[in-house]
Amino acid sequence: MPFIIWQLARESKAGRRGTFVLFFVPAFGMLGFIAKSIIQKILGL
């Protein structure tokens, strides 16, 4: 997946800030998904 994002950023000429955003948003979503799973196990839901 990082290779796909890197290629997308390069082809769209996203720049440094755009590339950071392209990598940060999916990583943040993945972190939220993991946190949700951990919280559900802790609370026993």
PDBQT receptor file of N, H, CA, C and O in Angstrom, charges set to zero:
ATOM      1  N   MET A   1       0.805  -1.198   0.000  1.00  0.00    +0.000 N 
ATOM      2  CA  MET A   1       0.000   0.000   0.000  1.00  0.00    +0.000 C 
ATOM      3  C   MET A   1       0.855   1.274   0.000  1.00  0.00    +0.000 C 
ATOM      4  O   MET A   1       0.526   2.221  -0.714  1.00  0.00    +0.000 OA
ATOM      5  N   PRO A   2       1.937   1.323   0.775  1.00  0.00    +0.000 N 
ATOM      6  CA  PRO A   2       2.755   2.539   0.723  1.00  0.00    +0.000 C 
ATOM      7  C   PRO A   2       3.283   2.835  -0.677  1.00  0.00    +0.000 C 
ATOM      8  O   PRO A   2       3.434   3.998  -1.053  1.00  0.00    +0.000 OA
ATOM      9  N   PHE A   3       3.565   1.785  -1.449  1.00  0.00    +0.000 N 
ATOM     10  H   PHE A   3       3.442   0.841  -1.144  1.00  0.00    +0.000 HD
ATOM     11  CA  PHE A   3       4.064   2.009  -2.803  1.00  0.00    +0.000 C 
ATOM     12  C   PHE A   3       2.991   2.632  -3.690  1.00  0.00    +0.000 C 
ATOM     13  O   PHE A   3       3.292   3.475  -4.535  1.00  0.00    +0.000 OA
ATOM     14  N   ILE A   4       1.754   2.221  -3.500  1.00  0.00    +0.000 N 
ATOM     15  H   ILE A   4       1.509   1.536  -2.814  1.00  0.00    +0.000 HD
ATOM     16  CA  ILE A   4       0.644   2.784  -4.267  1.00  0.00    +0.000 C 
ATOM     17  C   ILE A   4       0.459   4.259  -3.920  1.00  0.00    +0.000 C 
ATOM     18  O   ILE A   4       0.279   5.094  -4.806  1.00  0.00    +0.000 OA
ATOM     19  N   ILE A   5       0.505   4.571  -2.628  1.00  0.00    +0.000 N 
ATOM     20  H   ILE A   5       0.651   3.892  -1.908  1.00  0.00    +0.000 HD
ATOM     21  CA  ILE A   5       0.350   5.962  -2.194  1.00  0.00    +0.000 C 
ATOM     22  C   ILE A   5       1.503   6.805  -2.719  1.00  0.00    +0.000 C 
ATOM     23  O   ILE A   5       1.293   7.929  -3.176  1.00  0.00    +0.000 OA
ATOM     24  N   TRP A   6       2.718   6.271  -2.656  1.00  0.00    +0.000 N 
ATOM     25  H   TRP A   6       2.888   5.359  -2.285  1.00  0.00    +0.000 HD
ATOM     26  CA  TRP A   6       3.886   7.005  -3.139  1.00  0.00    +0.000 C 
ATOM     27  C   TRP A   6       3.759   7.307  -4.627  1.00  0.00    +0.000 C 
ATOM     28  O   TRP A   6       4.063   8.415  -5.068  1.00  0.00    +0.000 OA
ATOM     29  N   GLN A   7       3.307   6.313  -5.406  1.00  0.00    +0.000 N 
ATOM     30  H   GLN A   7       3.060   5.413  -5.047  1.00  0.00    +0.000 HD
ATOM     31  CA  GLN A   7       3.152   6.512  -6.840  1.00  0.00    +0.000 C 
ATOM     32  C   GLN A   7       2.060   7.540  -7.117  1.00  0.00    +0.000 C 
ATOM     33  O   GLN A   7       2.214   8.380  -8.004  1.00  0.00    +0.000 OA
ATOM     34  N   LEU A   8       0.973   7.485  -6.379  1.00  0.00    +0.000 N 
ATOM     35  H   LEU A   8       0.848   6.803  -5.659  1.00  0.00    +0.000 HD
ATOM     36  CA  LEU A   8      -0.108   8.449  -6.537  1.00  0.00    +0.000 C 
ATOM     37  C   LEU A   8       0.373   9.861  -6.236  1.00  0.00    +0.000 C 
ATOM     38  O   LEU A   8       0.048  10.797  -6.966  1.00  0.00    +0.000 OA
ATOM     39  N   ALA A   9       1.142  10.019  -5.169  1.00  0.00    +0.000 N 
ATOM     40  H   ALA A   9       1.406   9.258  -4.576  1.00  0.00    +0.000 HD
ATOM     41  CA  ALA A   9       1.663  11.335  -4.794  1.00  0.00    +0.000 C 
ATOM     42  C   ALA A   9       2.629  11.851  -5.863  1.00  0.00    +0.000 C 
ATOM     43  O   ALA A   9       2.621  13.038  -6.190  1.00  0.00    +0.000 OA
ATOM     44  N   ARG A  10       3.453  10.963  -6.402  1.00  0.00    +0.000 N 
ATOM     45  H   ARG A  10       3.459   9.999  -6.136  1.00  0.00    +0.000 HD
ATOM     46  CA  ARG A  10       4.428  11.377  -7.410  1.00  0.00    +0.000 C 
ATOM     47  C   ARG A  10       3.746  11.767  -8.716  1.00  0.00    +0.000 C 
ATOM     48  O   ARG A  10       4.105  12.772  -9.330  1.00  0.00    +0.000 OA
ATOM     49  N   GLU A  11       2.766  10.977  -9.139  1.00  0.00    +0.000 N 
ATOM     50  H   GLU A  11       2.475  10.161  -8.640  1.00  0.00    +0.000 HD
ATOM     51  CA  GLU A  11       2.080  11.262 -10.403  1.00  0.00    +0.000 C 
ATOM     52  C   GLU A  11       1.234  12.520 -10.325  1.00  0.00    +0.000 C 
ATOM     53  O   GLU A  11       1.090  13.228 -11.322  1.00  0.00    +0.000 OA
ATOM     54  N   SER A  12       0.670  12.811  -9.155  1.00  0.00    +0.000 N 
ATOM     55  H   SER A  12       0.787  12.235  -8.345  1.00  0.00    +0.000 HD
ATOM     56  CA  SER A  12      -0.180  13.989  -9.017  1.00  0.00    +0.000 C 
ATOM     57  C   SER A  12       0.611  15.230  -8.632  1.00  0.00    +0.000 C 
ATOM     58  O   SER A  12       0.045  16.313  -8.489  1.00  0.00    +0.000 OA
ATOM     59  N   LYS A  13       1.935  15.071  -8.462  1.00  0.00    +0.000 N 
ATOM     60  H   LYS A  13       2.395  14.191  -8.578  1.00  0.00    +0.000 HD
ATOM     61  CA  LYS A  13       2.814  16.179  -8.051  1.00  0.00    +0.000 C 
ATOM     62  C   LYS A  13       2.274  16.848  -6.788  1.00  0.00    +0.000 C 
ATOM     63  O   LYS A  13       2.081  18.063  -6.739  1.00  0.00    +0.000 OA
ATOM     64  N   ALA A  14       2.038  16.026  -5.777  1.00  0.00    +0.000 N 
ATOM     65  H   ALA A  14       2.195  15.039  -5.816  1.00  0.00    +0.000 HD
ATOM     66  CA  ALA A  14       1.393  16.486  -4.547  1.00  0.00    +0.000 C 
ATOM     67  C   ALA A  14       2.293  17.384  -3.706  1.00  0.00    +0.000 C 
ATOM     68  O   ALA A  14       1.783  18.185  -2.923  1.00  0.00    +0.000 OA
ATOM     69  N   GLY A  15       3.591  17.281  -3.840  1.00  0.00    +0.000 N 
ATOM     70  H   GLY A  15       4.005  16.630  -4.477  1.00  0.00    +0.000 HD
ATOM     71  CA  GLY A  15       4.477  18.078  -3.014  1.00  0.00    +0.000 C 
ATOM     72  C   GLY A  15       4.696  17.419  -1.666  1.00  0.00    +0.000 C 
ATOM     73  O   GLY A  15       4.168  16.343  -1.387  1.00  0.00    +0.000 OA
ATOM     74  N   ARG A  16       5.479  18.082  -0.840  1.00  0.00    +0.000 N 
ATOM     75  H   ARG A  16       5.908  18.956  -1.067  1.00  0.00    +0.000 HD
ATOM     76  CA  ARG A  16       5.830  17.497   0.456  1.00  0.00    +0.000 C 
ATOM     77  C   ARG A  16       4.632  17.411   1.393  1.00  0.00    +0.000 C 
ATOM     78  O   ARG A  16       4.414  16.378   2.025  1.00  0.00    +0.000 OA
ATOM     79  N   ARG A  17       3.861  18.479   1.486  1.00  0.00    +0.000 N 
ATOM     80  H   ARG A  17       4.039  19.318   0.972  1.00  0.00    +0.000 HD
ATOM     81  CA  ARG A  17       2.712  18.492   2.392  1.00  0.00    +0.000 C 
ATOM     82  C   ARG A  17       1.612  17.540   1.908  1.00  0.00    +0.000 C 
ATOM     83  O   ARG A  17       1.006  16.829   2.709  1.00  0.00    +0.000 OA
ATOM     84  N   GLY A  18       1.363  17.530   0.612  1.00  0.00    +0.000 N 
ATOM     85  H   GLY A  18       1.856  18.107  -0.039  1.00  0.00    +0.000 HD
ATOM     86  CA  GLY A  18       0.352  16.633   0.064  1.00  0.00    +0.000 C 
ATOM     87  C   GLY A  18       0.714  15.173   0.249  1.00  0.00    +0.000 C 
ATOM     88  O   GLY A  18      -0.147  14.343   0.544  1.00  0.00    +0.000 OA
ATOM     89  N   THR A  19       1.994  14.859   0.075  1.00  0.00    +0.000 N 
ATOM     90  H   THR A  19       2.694  15.533  -0.164  1.00  0.00    +0.000 HD
ATOM     91  CA  THR A  19       2.448  13.486   0.277  1.00  0.00    +0.000 C 
ATOM     92  C   THR A  19       2.274  13.081   1.735  1.00  0.00    +0.000 C 
ATOM     93  O   THR A  19       1.862  11.958   2.025  1.00  0.00    +0.000 OA
ATOM     94  N   PHE A  20       2.585  13.988   2.649  1.00  0.00    +0.000 N 
ATOM     95  H   PHE A  20       2.920  14.901   2.414  1.00  0.00    +0.000 HD
ATOM     96  CA  PHE A  20       2.400  13.712   4.071  1.00  0.00    +0.000 C 
ATOM     97  C   PHE A  20       0.932  13.417   4.372  1.00  0.00    +0.000 C 
ATOM     98  O   PHE A  20       0.623  12.469   5.095  1.00  0.00    +0.000 OA
ATOM     99  N   VAL A  21       0.036  14.222   3.822  1.00  0.00    +0.000 N 
ATOM    100  H   VAL A  21       0.288  14.991   3.235  1.00  0.00    +0.000 HD
ATOM    101  CA  VAL A  21      -1.394  14.019   4.059  1.00  0.00    +0.000 C 
ATOM    102  C   VAL A  21      -1.843  12.686   3.470  1.00  0.00    +0.000 C 
ATOM    103  O   VAL A  21      -2.625  11.966   4.091  1.00  0.00    +0.000 OA
ATOM    104  N   LEU A  22      -1.353  12.354   2.278  1.00  0.00    +0.000 N 
ATOM    105  H   LEU A  22      -0.717  12.939   1.774  1.00  0.00    +0.000 HD
ATOM    106  CA  LEU A  22      -1.730  11.092   1.647  1.00  0.00    +0.000 C 
ATOM    107  C   LEU A  22      -1.287   9.893   2.476  1.00  0.00    +0.000 C 
ATOM    108  O   LEU A  22      -1.974   8.871   2.484  1.00  0.00    +0.000 OA
ATOM    109  N   PHE A  23      -0.169   9.990   3.167  1.00  0.00    +0.000 N 
ATOM    110  H   PHE A  23       0.388  10.820   3.160  1.00  0.00    +0.000 HD
ATOM    111  CA  PHE A  23       0.284   8.892   4.014  1.00  0.00    +0.000 C 
ATOM    112  C   PHE A  23      -0.388   8.930   5.388  1.00  0.00    +0.000 C 
ATOM    113  O   PHE A  23      -0.665   7.879   5.967  1.00  0.00    +0.000 OA
ATOM    114  N   PHE A  24      -0.651  10.128   5.914  1.00  0.00    +0.000 N 
ATOM    115  H   PHE A  24      -0.426  10.981   5.443  1.00  0.00    +0.000 HD
ATOM    116  CA  PHE A  24      -1.172  10.273   7.272  1.00  0.00    +0.000 C 
ATOM    117  C   PHE A  24      -2.620   9.809   7.396  1.00  0.00    +0.000 C 
ATOM    118  O   PHE A  24      -2.970   9.139   8.367  1.00  0.00    +0.000 OA
ATOM    119  N   VAL A  25      -3.457  10.152   6.437  1.00  0.00    +0.000 N 
ATOM    120  H   VAL A  25      -3.173  10.697   5.648  1.00  0.00    +0.000 HD
ATOM    121  CA  VAL A  25      -4.888   9.863   6.553  1.00  0.00    +0.000 C 
ATOM    122  C   VAL A  25      -5.173   8.357   6.630  1.00  0.00    +0.000 C 
ATOM    123  O   VAL A  25      -5.904   7.937   7.527  1.00  0.00    +0.000 OA
ATOM    124  N   PRO A  26      -4.623   7.521   5.722  1.00  0.00    +0.000 N 
ATOM    125  CA  PRO A  26      -4.875   6.079   5.875  1.00  0.00    +0.000 C 
ATOM    126  C   PRO A  26      -4.269   5.497   7.155  1.00  0.00    +0.000 C 
ATOM    127  O   PRO A  26      -4.850   4.600   7.767  1.00  0.00    +0.000 OA
ATOM    128  N   ALA A  27      -3.104   6.006   7.556  1.00  0.00    +0.000 N 
ATOM    129  H   ALA A  27      -2.632   6.734   7.059  1.00  0.00    +0.000 HD
ATOM    130  CA  ALA A  27      -2.477   5.518   8.784  1.00  0.00    +0.000 C 
ATOM    131  C   ALA A  27      -3.346   5.866   9.996  1.00  0.00    +0.000 C 
ATOM    132  O   ALA A  27      -3.490   5.055  10.911  1.00  0.00    +0.000 OA
ATOM    133  N   PHE A  28      -3.919   7.060  10.000  1.00  0.00    +0.000 N 
ATOM    134  H   PHE A  28      -3.802   7.719   9.256  1.00  0.00    +0.000 HD
ATOM    135  CA  PHE A  28      -4.782   7.481  11.102  1.00  0.00    +0.000 C 
ATOM    136  C   PHE A  28      -6.045   6.621  11.150  1.00  0.00    +0.000 C 
ATOM    137  O   PHE A  28      -6.510   6.268  12.233  1.00  0.00    +0.000 OA
ATOM    138  N   GLY A  29      -6.602   6.281   9.984  1.00  0.00    +0.000 N 
ATOM    139  H   GLY A  29      -6.224   6.568   9.104  1.00  0.00    +0.000 HD
ATOM    140  CA  GLY A  29      -7.775   5.424   9.932  1.00  0.00    +0.000 C 
ATOM    141  C   GLY A  29      -7.470   4.027  10.448  1.00  0.00    +0.000 C 
ATOM    142  O   GLY A  29      -8.276   3.433  11.164  1.00  0.00    +0.000 OA
ATOM    143  N   MET A  30      -6.304   3.505  10.083  1.00  0.00    +0.000 N 
ATOM    144  H   MET A  30      -5.649   3.989   9.502  1.00  0.00    +0.000 HD
ATOM    145  CA  MET A  30      -5.899   2.186  10.548  1.00  0.00    +0.000 C 
ATOM    146  C   MET A  30      -5.705   2.196  12.067  1.00  0.00    +0.000 C 
ATOM    147  O   MET A  30      -6.095   1.250  12.752  1.00  0.00    +0.000 OA
ATOM    148  N   LEU A  31      -5.107   3.256  12.585  1.00  0.00    +0.000 N 
ATOM    149  H   LEU A  31      -4.790   4.025  12.029  1.00  0.00    +0.000 HD
ATOM    150  CA  LEU A  31      -4.905   3.381  14.025  1.00  0.00    +0.000 C 
ATOM    151  C   LEU A  31      -6.250   3.411  14.753  1.00  0.00    +0.000 C 
ATOM    152  O   LEU A  31      -6.398   2.794  15.808  1.00  0.00    +0.000 OA
ATOM    153  N   GLY A  32      -7.217   4.118  14.201  1.00  0.00    +0.000 N 
ATOM    154  H   GLY A  32      -7.097   4.619  13.344  1.00  0.00    +0.000 HD
ATOM    155  CA  GLY A  32      -8.544   4.164  14.804  1.00  0.00    +0.000 C 
ATOM    156  C   GLY A  32      -9.223   2.803  14.816  1.00  0.00    +0.000 C 
ATOM    157  O   GLY A  32      -9.891   2.443  15.785  1.00  0.00    +0.000 OA
ATOM    158  N   PHE A  33      -9.048   2.050  13.739  1.00  0.00    +0.000 N 
ATOM    159  H   PHE A  33      -8.505   2.342  12.952  1.00  0.00    +0.000 HD
ATOM    160  CA  PHE A  33      -9.637   0.713  13.656  1.00  0.00    +0.000 C 
ATOM    161  C   PHE A  33      -9.025  -0.212  14.709  1.00  0.00    +0.000 C 
ATOM    162  O   PHE A  33      -9.736  -0.988  15.348  1.00  0.00    +0.000 OA
ATOM    163  N   ILE A  34      -7.714  -0.126  14.886  1.00  0.00    +0.000 N 
ATOM    164  H   ILE A  34      -7.137   0.505  14.367  1.00  0.00    +0.000 HD
ATOM    165  CA  ILE A  34      -7.030  -0.945  15.895  1.00  0.00    +0.000 C 
ATOM    166  C   ILE A  34      -7.463  -0.533  17.295  1.00  0.00    +0.000 C 
ATOM    167  O   ILE A  34      -7.713  -1.382  18.150  1.00  0.00    +0.000 OA
ATOM    168  N   ALA A  35      -7.549   0.777  17.524  1.00  0.00    +0.000 N 
ATOM    169  H   ALA A  35      -7.346   1.467  16.829  1.00  0.00    +0.000 HD
ATOM    170  CA  ALA A  35      -7.967   1.265  18.840  1.00  0.00    +0.000 C 
ATOM    171  C   ALA A  35      -9.385   0.802  19.157  1.00  0.00    +0.000 C 
ATOM    172  O   ALA A  35      -9.679   0.440  20.297  1.00  0.00    +0.000 OA
ATOM    173  N   LYS A  36     -10.259   0.810  18.163  1.00  0.00    +0.000 N 
ATOM    174  H   LYS A  36     -10.021   1.105  17.238  1.00  0.00    +0.000 HD
ATOM    175  CA  LYS A  36     -11.636   0.353  18.368  1.00  0.00    +0.000 C 
ATOM    176  C   LYS A  36     -11.663  -1.109  18.803  1.00  0.00    +0.000 C 
ATOM    177  O   LYS A  36     -12.412  -1.477  19.708  1.00  0.00    +0.000 OA
ATOM    178  N   SER A  37     -10.857  -1.929  18.169  1.00  0.00    +0.000 N 
ATOM    179  H   SER A  37     -10.249  -1.630  17.434  1.00  0.00    +0.000 HD
ATOM    180  CA  SER A  37     -10.806  -3.348  18.518  1.00  0.00    +0.000 C 
ATOM    181  C   SER A  37     -10.300  -3.542  19.950  1.00  0.00    +0.000 C 
ATOM    182  O   SER A  37     -10.838  -4.361  20.695  1.00  0.00    +0.000 OA
ATOM    183  N   ILE A  38      -9.278  -2.797  20.326  1.00  0.00    +0.000 N 
ATOM    184  H   ILE A  38      -8.841  -2.132  19.720  1.00  0.00    +0.000 HD
ATOM    185  CA  ILE A  38      -8.720  -2.905  21.678  1.00  0.00    +0.000 C 
ATOM    186  C   ILE A  38      -9.735  -2.445  22.722  1.00  0.00    +0.000 C 
ATOM    187  O   ILE A  38      -9.895  -3.092  23.757  1.00  0.00    +0.000 OA
ATOM    188  N   ILE A  39     -10.419  -1.335  22.457  1.00  0.00    +0.000 N 
ATOM    189  H   ILE A  39     -10.289  -0.810  21.616  1.00  0.00    +0.000 HD
ATOM    190  CA  ILE A  39     -11.407  -0.823  23.404  1.00  0.00    +0.000 C 
ATOM    191  C   ILE A  39     -12.555  -1.805  23.561  1.00  0.00    +0.000 C 
ATOM    192  O   ILE A  39     -13.053  -2.000  24.670  1.00  0.00    +0.000 OA
ATOM    193  N   GLN A  40     -12.983  -2.428  22.465  1.00  0.00    +0.000 N 
ATOM    194  H   GLN A  40     -12.578  -2.270  21.564  1.00  0.00    +0.000 HD
ATOM    195  CA  GLN A  40     -14.057  -3.414  22.567  1.00  0.00    +0.000 C 
ATOM    196  C   GLN A  40     -13.636  -4.611  23.409  1.00  0.00    +0.000 C 
ATOM    197  O   GLN A  40     -14.445  -5.135  24.175  1.00  0.00    +0.000 OA
ATOM    198  N   LYS A  41     -12.397  -5.052  23.284  1.00  0.00    +0.000 N 
ATOM    199  H   LYS A  41     -11.740  -4.626  22.662  1.00  0.00    +0.000 HD
ATOM    200  CA  LYS A  41     -11.925  -6.185  24.095  1.00  0.00    +0.000 C 
ATOM    201  C   LYS A  41     -11.836  -5.805  25.564  1.00  0.00    +0.000 C 
ATOM    202  O   LYS A  41     -12.176  -6.605  26.435  1.00  0.00    +0.000 OA
ATOM    203  N   ILE A  42     -11.375  -4.572  25.847  1.00  0.00    +0.000 N 
ATOM    204  H   ILE A  42     -11.099  -3.922  25.139  1.00  0.00    +0.000 HD
ATOM    205  CA  ILE A  42     -11.262  -4.127  27.243  1.00  0.00    +0.000 C 
ATOM    206  C   ILE A  42     -12.630  -4.026  27.899  1.00  0.00    +0.000 C 
ATOM    207  O   ILE A  42     -12.817  -4.467  29.033  1.00  0.00    +0.000 OA
ATOM    208  N   LEU A  43     -13.584  -3.443  27.183  1.00  0.00    +0.000 N 
ATOM    209  H   LEU A  43     -13.432  -3.085  26.261  1.00  0.00    +0.000 HD
ATOM    210  CA  LEU A  43     -14.922  -3.257  27.754  1.00  0.00    +0.000 C 
ATOM    211  C   LEU A  43     -15.790  -4.509  27.656  1.00  0.00    +0.000 C 
ATOM    212  O   LEU A  43     -16.857  -4.575  28.266  1.00  0.00    +0.000 OA
ATOM    213  N   GLY A  44     -15.340  -5.493  26.895  1.00  0.00    +0.000 N 
ATOM    214  H   GLY A  44     -14.473  -5.439  26.399  1.00  0.00    +0.000 HD
ATOM    215  CA  GLY A  44     -16.093  -6.740  26.768  1.00  0.00    +0.000 C 
ATOM    216  C   GLY A  44     -17.340  -6.598  25.930  1.00  0.00    +0.000 C 
ATOM    217  O   GLY A  44     -18.345  -7.252  26.208  1.00  0.00    +0.000 OA
ATOM    218  N   LEU A  45     -17.301  -5.773  24.926  1.00  0.00    +0.000 N 
ATOM    219  H   LEU A  45     -16.484  -5.242  24.700  1.00  0.00    +0.000 HD
ATOM    220  CA  LEU A  45     -18.471  -5.577  24.053  1.00  0.00    +0.000 C 
ATOM    221  C   LEU A  45     -18.493  -6.570  22.922  1.00  0.00    +0.000 C 
ATOM    222  O   LEU A  45     -19.406  -6.546  22.097  1.00  0.00    +0.000 OA
TER     223      LEU A  45
